[in-house]
Amino acid sequence: MDFLNLYNDLDVFDSEKFILFQRRENEELITYYKKHKDVYIDYDQIWLVLEEGFGFRYDEIQSLIETWLGDVYNLRGIKVYGNESI
């Protein structure tokens, strides 16, 4: 969780259909699609680090990120996916 806490202060851009979480302009790290409550996580900067760097399995990463997003950004009832192209 300490690794994810590095992303606790992302800039949040809210639109009608989705919310973008960015560290700086044009660096979309998290995209939340409101209609289906799907969250796509930047694969290289976040997902891959949790997978290869910390040895978490896919379902463990999903659960960890879902908990973190609920605690930090108040996103609940979501489904998290790694996305290589956000």
N, C-alpha and C positions, 0 to 999 in steps of 0.2 A: 504494500500500500504506500510505502514511502516514495517509491518511484512515481506512482500516479499523483501523489501530492505535489509533485513538481509542476503539475498542470492545473493547480487549483485557482489560478488567477487569469485564465484565458479571457480574451475579449469575446463577448457574446453578442451576436447579431441575429435579431429575431425578425422573421418575415411571416407572412400568412401561412406558408406551407412548411417551412423548416426553420431550424435554428442552427447557426454556424458557430463553432467555437474555434477561435484562432489565437495564436500567440502574436502574430503580426500579420499585416495585410497579405493576402494571397497564400497564407499558410493554414489551410483548413485542416485541423487535426481531428475534429469531431463534427459530424453532421447528424442532426436529429430531425427525422421526418415525422411531423406531428400526426398526420392522418393514420399511419399504421404503427406509430410509436417505435419505429426502427431507428437504431443508432449505428452509424458507420464510423469506425475508428481508423485513423491513419495507420496503415499496416507497418510501414518502415519505422516510424518514430515511436510508436507505442506498442502495437500488437506483437511485432517481431521481437522486440526487446523482452517483453514478458514471456514469450514462447521460448526463444533461444537463450536469452540472457539469464532468465530465472527458472526455466524448465517447466513452466506451466502448460497444462494441456488446454485444448480449445475450450472445453466446458468450464474449466477453472478460470480462464481469462474472461469469459463471458460473465461469470458470476462475480468476479472481483471488480470488473469495470461497472457492472450494473449497480453493485453496492456503492462504489465510489461516486458514480454519477448521481445516485439518490442522495447521498450524504452531502456532497459538495454543490451540486447544481439543481437539487430537488427534482430530478427526473425519476419517476417511478413507473412501474408497470411497462418497462421498455424491453426490447430485445436487442442485443448488441452483436455486431458482426465486424470482423476485420475486413477492411476494404483497401485493396492495393491502388485504387484509382480515385480517391477523393481529393 
